[in-house]
Amino acid sequence: MPVKYRYHTIVVLDVEGFGRRPNTVQSWLRDRLRQLWEDALEGAGIDWEAGPAPEDRGDGCVLLLPGTVPKEDVTGPFVERLRHGLIAHARTSGEAGRMRLRLALHGGEVGHDGHGWVGADLNTACRMVDHQPLRDALASVPEAEMVVAVSDEWHRKVISHAHPGIDAREYRPVRFDAKEIVGEAVWVRVPGHAWSPPAPVAGADPRAGWSRRARAAEEESGRSEESGTRGTPGVYIENNSGIGSVRDLRDGGIGVMHGSVHQVFGDRAARPAGRGDERLVRELEALRGLLKQSLERGDIDDGTYRDAAHELDTAEGCAEAEDGESRGTLTRALVKLGALVAGVASVAEPVRRLVETLRGGE
């Protein structure tokens, strides 16, 4: 039978220096790791048992969480509870049993072939956790308990939206090359500790060989050559007037910004090139909210939600592109989405209007 693929949130954990420990310590660490991530998931309100059984990696594990689990819960409460569990573990373990983790967060289509889990997105997550810059980041902060890497897609859809308890300024993009993956970006954070990637070699282009999306991510982080700064995202200020505090700088205020600042006057004046269609991005985000509400009301079942969310993921992945091929892919994804939710007017109608708008602009 052909493998059936479903969308999952993919969490990969790996224990630093596991192979250097004696067998008895390895066995103990494996038991402690499972207890730590179980406690962290339960403390974050995440029902991990609703998904497939964890996959053992020897020195770590792969968790395939249901696609309906809110990613902000994984990014925020789960990571923080896991970190505090590691802190508590360190108080009683001693140096020989100390546990430091590399953690990768990604999402995508995963299937079971009767022997194990397969899928390109699963491969990507496993390569993220083994990525050398992630190892280097943890090694460079000896007092840190863990290091976290999120995919560029996860960053766009979760980190950049200012959910409570999630600070985008703590994440730094690093280049991601792993076999068939070339010139992409992952976003790295060392929870509870300041960290920045090593400075590029003098005279070298720090973005040489990066993909267009990865370059845009790197520029957005404030590390572009033009800004001359590192680690602080650029800010867009619209219709700024008056004097206020830094907290209300977007609506009118005065303060100090370390990074690129783009002043925009008037009614949504043109953005600098390369920022994509922001109105389209907002409409796709609104559709995701409507889709979740339909699932909660029982208007659609879990399977329809997963399939529809997959088409929406495809559309969002093309929203920032301006070439005809990407716009065609985006439109086709929305047409499929509309077919899946045809019986739910609250979602189907906005999808229909958006498709008509896109086709009118072709």
N, C-alpha and C positions, 0 to 999 in steps of 0.2 A: 504493500500500500504506500502511496506517496506520503511524504512527511507533511503534516499540517502545522503551519506556523501561526503563532499568536504573539501579540504585543505583550512584552513584560518590561518592568523596570529591573535593570540589571545592576546588582551590587556585588563587587568582587573585593574580597579582603585577603591580604597577604601579610604574614608575620615576617618582620625584618630579621635577617640572620638566623632563620629557623634551622637550616642545615648544619650550623656550627654547634648546635646543642647536643648533649648526650641523649640517647634514646629515651631515657626515663623523663628527662625534662621536656622533650618533644611531645611525648604522650600527655604529660600534664598540661602543657600549653594548649594543645588541641582541645582538651576538655574545657579549659578556662576560656578559650576563644569562643567556643559555642555558647557558653553561659553568658559571656559578655554581650554578644550580638543579639541573643534571645532577649536578654533583659532590656537592651537598648531599644529594640523594636517594640516590645510590649509597652515600655515606658513612653514611647512616642505614639502609642495608639495604633500601631500597624499590625494587622492580622497576617503575619507571614505564613501561617499554616494554610491559608486559603490558596496559596500558590504551590508550585511543585516542591518536592523535598530538596533541601540544600545539596549542592554537588561538592563533594570533598575534593580539595586540591592538595591534600597532604599538609602543606605549610599555610593553608588558608582555605577559603571556600567561596563558592558562587551562590548567591541568593537570587532567585527569580521571583520577584514580587508581582502580584497581579497588576495589570496595567491601570487599574482604577485607583491604585494607591496614590495619593497626592505627592508629587515629587518634592513639594516644599516641606512636607513632613520628613521625608528621607534626608533632604539637604540640611535641614535645621535641627529639629529635636532628636532625630536618630543619631546624627553625627555627634552632637553635643553630649548626649547620654553615653554614647560609646566612648568618647574621650574621657568623661568623668569616671567611667568604669575602669579604664586603663590607669587613671591616676590612682584609684583605690587599689587596683591590683599591684601597682608599683610599691605601695606602702608595706606590703607583706611579702612580696616575692623575692626581694634582694636582686642584685645585679644579674646573677646567673639565670634567674627566671623572669627578667624584665621583658615585657612585651610592647613592641612598637609596631604600628600597622601602616601599611599602604592601602588606601581605599580608592576604588574607581567607581564612578556613577555614570551610567549610560542607560539607554532605552532602545528597544527595537524588537524585531521579529525573531523569535526563537522557536524551534521545533524539536520533537523527540523522535529519533529514528528507530526506537526499540532497544537501543544500546546506550544512548546518551543524548545530551542536548547539542544541537547544531545550529549554526546561523552566523552570518557575517557580523551582525551586531554583537553577538556574544564573543566572537574572536576579537573585535575591536576593544571591548571592555577588558578582556584578559590581557591584551597587549598594552592597554593603558596602565594597568597596575604594575606591569613589568618594565615600563618605560624608564630609561636611565635617568632622565631629568627628575622623575618622581623619586627615585632612589637617592639622587644627589640632594634633593631638597630636604629629605628627612635626615640624611647624614650631616647636612650643614647646620642643623638645629639640634644639638645633642639633647637638649632638655625637652624637646617636643615628644608628645605621645603618639602622634600620627600625622600623616599627610594625606590630603584628599585631592583627587583629580576628577574633574567633570568634563564631559565631552562638550564641544563647541555648541552642539544642538541643545544640550541640557542648560548651558549657560544662557543661551538666547531665550529659552522658554521659561526658565525658572530664576536663575541668579539675577538677571538684569531687571526683574520686575519688582524689586524692593519688597519682597514678602517680609513680614515681621520676623526678626531673628536672623535674617540673611543679609549680609553686607557685601555687596558686589566689589567694594574696594579691597576686600581681603584676597580676591582671586587675581592671579597673574597668568597671562597666556604664555605657554611655551610651545615650541615647534614639536610636532608629533609626526615622526617617521617610523613606520613599522611594516616591513615587507611591502604589501601592495598599497599601504597608506603613505603618501608622500606630501610633505609641505602643509599638512593640516595643523590645527592647534588644539591643545587641551588646556584647561584652566586649573591652576594649582593653588591650593591654600594649605597653610600649616596652622590648624586651629589653635588659637590662644597665643600665637607667636608671630612676630613680624618676620616676613621673608620676601625676597625679591629674587628673580633669576639673575645669574651672573651677568655682568656687563659684557657686551660684545667686544671682540678684539678690536683695538684701535684701527680705524680706517676701513673696517669691514662693514658691509651692509647687513644689519641685523635681521633683515627680512628677505634676504636673497633666497630664492627657491620656494618661498611660501606661496600657497594658493591664494587666490583673490580673497576668499572668505577669511582665511587665516590672517592675511595682511590687514583686512578691515578690523578683525578682532584685536590685533596687536595695536593698531592705531587708536582704537577706541579705549584701550587701557591707559593711554597717555604716554606710551613709550615710543611714539613715532619720532623720527629725526626732526620733523618740523617743530614739534612742541618743545623739545629739549628737556622734557621731564620724564619721570618714571613713576608708574604705578597708580596714577589718579585718573579716573575716567574724565573725558571731556563733558561739558555741561552746556545744554542749550537753554538760553534765557529768552523768553518771549515777552514783548510789551513791557519791558522792565522800566519802572519809574518809582521814585520815592526812596526813602531811606528806611531800612528796617534791619532785622537781624539776619545772620547767615542762614538760619533755618528756613526763612521764607524767601530765599534769594531768587527762586524761580519766578515768584510773583511780584517781586519788587523788593530790593534790599541792597545792602552793601556788605562786602566781606572779602576774604582772601581766598582765591582758588589756585591750587597747585595743579596745573594741567591745562589742556586746551579749552577755551571758552568761546562759544559761538553765539554772538548776539543776533537776535532775529527781531525785527520791528514789523509792525503791521499785522494783518490777519494771515498768519501762517505763511510767512514769506518763504521763498525757495531755500531748501536745505543745500549744504555743500554736496557736491557730487559723491556718489557711492553710498549714500545712506538708505537707498531703496524707497519704496512707496510706503510711507508711514501710515497713511490712511488705510491701505490694504492690510497691513500688519495688524492694525487695531481692529478691523472688521473680522479678521480671522481669529483673533483673540476672543472677540465677543461671541463668535460661533462656538468656540470651545466651551465657553461658559454656558451657552444655551444647550449644548450637547450634554454636559454634566447634569444640568437641571432636568433634562428629559430622562436621563438614567435614574436620577433620584426619585422622580415622580412615577417611574415604572412605565413611561411611554415607550421605551426601548429596552431590550434585554442586554445582558453583558456582552454577548457575542456581537450584536449590532453596534454597541458602543465601541468595542475594540476595533471593528472594521472601519467604522466612521472616523474614529480618532486616528487610525493609520492614514486614511486619505487626507485628513486635516494636517497631519504631520508632513505629508508630501507637499501639500499646498504651502504651508509655512516655510518649508525648506526652499521653495522657489520664489517667495514673495519679494526678496531683496534683489533678485536678478532682473536684468532688463532685456535679455536676449529673447528672441521669438520662441526658441525651443523650450526654455524654462517657463515662459508664459503659457505655452501650449500644455505643458505637463501640469501646471497649476490649474488651468481651466478643466482639464480632464479629471483631475482629482476631485474638484468641486462637483462636477457632474455626477461622479460615482457617489460622492457623499450625499448629494441630493436624492439619488435613487434609493440609498439605504434608509433615509429618513423621510421618504415620500409621504408617509402617513402621519407625520408629526409637523403640523403647520408652523409651529413656533420656530422650528429649525429650517424646514424645507423652504419657506418663503424667503428668509434672508439669503439662503444659498442661491435660490433662483435669481433674486435681484442682483447678487454679486456676479453670477455667471453672465447675466445679460450685460452688466457694466463692462466686464472684461472683454466680452465678444464685441461689444460696441467700439472698444478701443483698438481692436486688432486691424 
